[in-house]
Amino acid sequence: MTRILGIETSCDESATAFVENGRRVLCNLIATQFDVHAKYGGVVPELASRAHVEKLDLLVREALQQAALSPGEIDAIAVTRGPGLIGSLLIGVTAAKTLAWAWNKPLIGVNHIHAHATSAAIDIEHDPWPAIALVVSGGHTSLYHVVSPLDVRLLGGTIDDAAGEAFDKVSTILNLGFPGGPVVDRRAKTGNPKAVNLPRTRLNRAELDFSFSGIKTAVLYHVHGAGKTSGGLERLTDSMIDDICASFSAAVVDVLVEKTMLAVEQTRAKCVVVGGGVAANSLLRERLTQACQTHRPAAISLHLTPMKYCTDNAAMIAALGYHAYQAGRRDTIGLTAVANVSKL
């Protein structure tokens, strides 16, 4: 048995987990910061870092208790190295390095996005690889060809805003609160997805990159008026807001599904996996299921990450850390946090 402690602090969730043999989750703890950031309409980096400092030690202690483990029974410590908010990352990396030194355990830095891309394999008995992985969250929207957990090849990503960021912005425009993804998804279920004509930015149709800045602006002008950034919200009824949420969700999901299936065609993959916070979106899950089932000449296997592992969590960090550990990879106490994905 190989047991890995995972630590995740890339943004505004403080998380710890123990995972056995890369699959069996012994415990998975997450302390959210919604109340800290809600009144600002988004994550405030300085406040996020402070909250990590306050919560992380308690989460490690609680994880040990829930998993019924002692430090001597742990094989390694895996921690999110990046990408993310640099202040938040530094808290997690510093904690992991301290524990690795104090407990005399190997240290493994993990790519946060690669962990999302491979998180669909948690809790299942067989590997879905090779597969196309759609990682869609508040900070990232990317497509990968996952040959194996340690062979993750980028196919395309967002050139501006991530899909999750667009959901949060639309929620702010409509004064629906933060985080925006769950509330927009909920309101969309009772709206008309064809009520508002919103753009689908596809760039070059053969490319696998994304762009969501245009649709944010389109919703802004639809609500406030062309060229305006305020006013107009008072004229919207609840039904009209539901229609905007439904139309926006449909436009974003159309592009996500189209690009994912294009990646399937280009790589001839037989499987699709989906991870990240927006992977919890009900319309995305429904449309991807339909697209994979009706794919011709043969249906494509689809593995949707369980809802509890869609948002940022430490189980995915520990699971990917296990594969790195088995491959003999070790990091030194000089491990650094890296905010920018291009530098990982």
C-alpha positions in Angstrom: 0.0 0.0 0.0 1.3 3.4 -0.9 -0.4 6.3 0.9 0.1 9.9 -0.3 -0.8 13.1 1.6 -2.1 15.7 -0.9 -2.1 19.5 -0.2 -3.9 21.9 -2.4 -3.9 25.8 -2.1 -3.9 27.1 -5.7 -6.7 29.6 -5.2 -9.4 29.9 -2.6 -9.8 26.4 -1.3 -7.6 25.0 1.4 -7.6 21.2 1.0 -5.9 18.1 2.3 -6.4 14.4 1.4 -5.0 10.9 1.8 -5.1 8.6 -1.2 -4.1 5.0 -1.3 -2.5 3.5 -4.4 -3.6 6.5 -6.5 -7.3 5.5 -6.5 -8.8 4.9 -3.0 -9.5 8.1 -1.2 -9.2 7.7 2.5 -10.3 11.2 3.3 -10.7 14.4 1.3 -11.1 17.7 3.2 -11.9 21.1 1.7 -12.3 24.4 3.5 -14.0 26.9 1.2 -13.6 30.7 1.4 -16.9 31.7 -0.2 -17.9 33.9 2.7 -14.5 35.7 2.6 -14.7 36.7 -1.0 -18.5 36.9 -1.8 -18.9 40.6 -1.0 -16.0 41.4 -3.4 -17.5 39.5 -6.3 -14.3 37.5 -6.8 -11.2 36.1 -5.1 -9.0 38.6 -3.3 -5.5 37.1 -3.4 -4.3 38.6 -0.1 -7.4 37.4 1.8 -7.1 33.9 0.2 -3.5 33.6 1.4 -4.4 34.6 4.9 -7.2 32.1 5.1 -4.9 29.3 3.9 -2.5 30.1 6.8 -5.4 29.9 9.3 -6.8 26.6 8.0 -4.1 24.4 6.6 -2.6 23.1 9.8 -6.0 22.2 11.2 -6.8 20.4 7.9 -3.7 18.3 8.0 -4.4 17.3 11.6 -8.0 16.4 10.8 -7.0 14.4 7.7 -4.6 12.3 9.8 -7.5 11.6 12.2 -10.1 10.8 9.5 -7.7 8.5 7.6 -6.6 6.9 10.9 -2.9 7.4 9.9 0.2 8.5 11.7 3.0 10.3 9.9 5.1 7.1 10.0 2.5 5.4 7.8 2.7 8.0 5.0 4.9 7.3 2.0 5.1 10.8 0.5 3.7 14.3 0.4 2.3 15.8 -2.8 1.5 19.5 -3.1 0.2 21.8 -5.8 3.2 23.6 -7.2 1.2 25.7 -9.7 -0.4 27.2 -11.6 -2.5 29.5 -9.4 -2.3 32.6 -7.2 1.3 32.9 -6.1 0.6 33.8 -2.5 -1.8 30.9 -2.1 0.6 28.5 -3.7 3.5 29.6 -1.5 1.4 28.7 1.6 0.8 25.2 0.5 4.3 24.6 -0.8 5.9 25.9 2.4 3.6 23.7 4.5 4.4 20.6 2.4 8.2 21.3 2.5 8.0 21.7 6.3 6.1 18.5 6.8 8.4 16.6 4.4 11.4 17.8 6.4 9.8 17.2 9.8 8.5 13.7 8.9 11.4 12.8 6.7 9.2 12.0 3.7 9.6 12.5 0.0 8.2 15.7 -1.5 6.4 15.8 -4.9 5.3 19.0 -6.6 2.2 18.5 -8.8 0.8 20.5 -11.8 -2.7 21.6 -10.7 -4.2 21.4 -14.2 -2.7 18.0 -14.9 -4.3 16.8 -11.7 -7.7 18.0 -12.9 -7.1 16.3 -16.3 -6.5 13.0 -14.6 -9.0 13.3 -11.8 -11.6 11.2 -13.6 -9.6 8.1 -12.7 -10.1 8.5 -9.0 -12.4 5.9 -7.4 -12.7 3.8 -10.6 -11.1 0.3 -11.1 -9.5 0.8 -14.5 -7.6 3.6 -16.2 -9.5 5.5 -18.9 -6.2 6.4 -20.7 -5.5 7.4 -23.4 -8.2 10.0 -23.5 -9.1 13.6 -24.4 -9.3 15.6 -21.2 -11.3 18.8 -21.0 -10.3 20.9 -18.0 -12.7 23.7 -17.5 -12.7 25.9 -14.4 -12.6 29.4 -13.1 -8.9 29.9 -14.1 -8.4 27.4 -16.9 -10.1 26.1 -20.0 -7.9 23.6 -21.8 -7.9 20.4 -23.8 -5.3 17.7 -23.3 -4.4 14.4 -24.8 -3.7 12.2 -21.7 -1.6 9.3 -22.8 -1.0 8.4 -19.2 -1.1 10.2 -15.9 2.5 11.4 -16.4 2.2 12.0 -20.2 -0.3 14.9 -20.5 -0.1 16.8 -23.8 -1.7 20.2 -24.3 -3.9 20.5 -27.4 -5.5 23.9 -26.9 -6.4 26.5 -24.2 -8.1 29.7 -23.7 -6.5 32.8 -25.3 -8.2 35.2 -22.9 -10.8 34.3 -20.2 -11.6 30.9 -18.8 -15.2 29.6 -19.0 -15.6 29.6 -15.2 -14.4 33.2 -15.1 -17.1 34.0 -17.7 -19.8 32.4 -15.5 -18.7 34.5 -12.5 -18.7 37.7 -14.6 -22.2 37.0 -15.9 -23.4 36.3 -12.4 -21.9 39.6 -11.3 -23.6 41.5 -14.2 -26.9 40.0 -13.2 -26.3 40.6 -9.5 -26.7 36.9 -8.7 -23.7 36.5 -6.4 -20.4 34.7 -6.2 -19.4 32.0 -7.1 -21.4 32.4 -10.3 -21.2 28.9 -11.9 -23.7 27.1 -9.6 -26.3 30.0 -9.6 -26.2 30.6 -13.3 -26.5 26.8 -13.9 -29.5 26.7 -11.6 -31.2 29.7 -13.2 -30.5 28.4 -16.7 -32.6 25.3 -16.1 -35.9 27.3 -16.1 -34.8 29.7 -18.9 -35.1 29.6 -22.7 -31.6 29.0 -24.3 -32.8 30.6 -27.5 -34.2 33.8 -26.0 -30.9 35.8 -26.4 -28.7 35.5 -29.5 -25.2 35.3 -28.1 -21.9 34.7 -30.0 -20.1 31.4 -30.2 -16.4 32.3 -30.6 -14.8 29.5 -32.5 -11.6 31.2 -33.9 -10.2 29.0 -36.6 -12.6 26.0 -36.8 -9.7 23.6 -37.0 -8.0 25.0 -33.9 -8.6 23.8 -30.3 -8.2 27.1 -28.5 -11.0 28.9 -26.7 -12.1 32.5 -26.2 -14.8 33.7 -23.8 -14.2 37.4 -23.5 -16.6 38.2 -26.3 -19.6 36.5 -24.8 -19.0 38.3 -21.5 -19.1 41.6 -23.3 -22.2 40.5 -25.3 -24.1 39.8 -22.0 -22.9 43.0 -20.5 -24.2 45.1 -23.5 -27.4 43.1 -23.6 -28.2 44.0 -20.0 -26.9 47.5 -19.8 -27.1 48.6 -23.5 -24.5 49.0 -26.2 -21.3 50.6 -25.0 -22.6 50.8 -21.4 -21.5 49.2 -18.2 -24.3 50.1 -15.8 -28.1 50.5 -15.8 -30.8 48.4 -17.3 -30.8 45.6 -14.7 -33.9 47.0 -13.0 -36.0 46.4 -16.1 -35.2 42.6 -16.1 -37.8 40.2 -14.7 -36.8 36.9 -13.1 -37.9 35.2 -16.2 -35.7 37.4 -18.4 -32.7 36.7 -16.1 -33.4 33.0 -16.4 -33.4 33.4 -20.2 -30.1 35.2 -20.2 -28.5 32.5 -18.0 -29.9 29.8 -20.3 -28.7 31.5 -23.5 -25.3 32.2 -22.0 -24.9 28.6 -20.7 -25.9 27.2 -24.1 -23.4 29.3 -26.0 -20.5 28.4 -23.7 -21.4 24.7 -23.7 -21.8 24.6 -27.5 -18.2 25.7 -27.9 -16.8 23.4 -25.2 -18.5 20.3 -26.6 -17.7 21.2 -30.2 -14.0 21.7 -29.5 -13.8 18.5 -27.3 -15.3 16.4 -30.1 -13.0 18.0 -32.6 -10.0 16.9 -30.4 -11.5 13.4 -30.5 -11.5 13.5 -34.3 -8.0 14.9 -34.5 -6.5 12.3 -32.1 -8.8 9.4 -32.8 -9.2 9.0 -29.1 -11.8 6.5 -27.8 -12.4 8.2 -24.5 -13.2 11.7 -23.1 -12.7 12.7 -19.5 -13.8 16.0 -17.9 -12.5 17.8 -14.8 -12.5 21.2 -13.2 -15.1 23.2 -11.4 -17.3 23.9 -14.5 -17.3 20.1 -15.1 -20.1 20.2 -12.5 -22.3 22.2 -14.9 -25.5 20.2 -15.6 -25.8 21.3 -19.2 -22.2 20.5 -20.0 -22.5 17.0 -18.5 -25.8 16.4 -20.4 -24.5 17.6 -23.8 -21.1 15.8 -23.6 -22.9 12.6 -22.7 -25.2 13.0 -25.7 -22.3 13.9 -28.0 -20.2 10.9 -27.0 -23.1 8.4 -27.2 -24.1 9.6 -30.7 -20.5 9.9 -32.1 -20.0 8.0 -35.3 -18.8 5.6 -36.5 -18.6 4.5 -32.9 -19.7 5.8 -29.5 -17.0 7.4 -27.3 -16.5 6.4 -23.7 -17.1 9.3 -21.3 -15.8 9.6 -17.7 -17.2 12.6 -15.9 -15.2 13.4 -12.8 -17.4 12.8 -9.7 -18.9 16.0 -8.5 -16.9 15.9 -5.2 -13.7 16.0 -7.2 -14.7 18.7 -9.8 -13.7 21.7 -7.7 -10.2 22.2 -6.4 -9.3 19.4 -4.1 -6.4 17.6 -2.6 -7.4 14.0 -3.6 -6.5 14.7 -7.2 -3.2 16.1 -6.1 -2.4 13.0 -4.0 -3.6 10.7 -6.8 -1.3 12.3 -9.4 1.5 12.5 -6.8 1.2 8.7 -6.4 2.0 8.1 -10.1 5.0 10.5 -9.9 6.2 8.7 -6.7 5.9 5.3 -8.4 7.9 6.6 -11.3 10.7 7.6 -8.9 10.2 11.3 -9.1 11.3 13.3 -6.1 11.6 17.0 -5.5 14.1 18.7 -3.1 13.4 21.1 -0.3 14.1 23.8 -2.8 10.8 23.2 -4.6 9.3 26.5 -5.7 5.7 27.7 -6.4 5.0 28.7 -10.0 2.0 30.9 -10.8 2.2 30.8 -14.6 1.3 27.5 -16.3 3.7 28.2 -19.2 6.6 28.0 -16.7 5.8 24.6 -15.2 
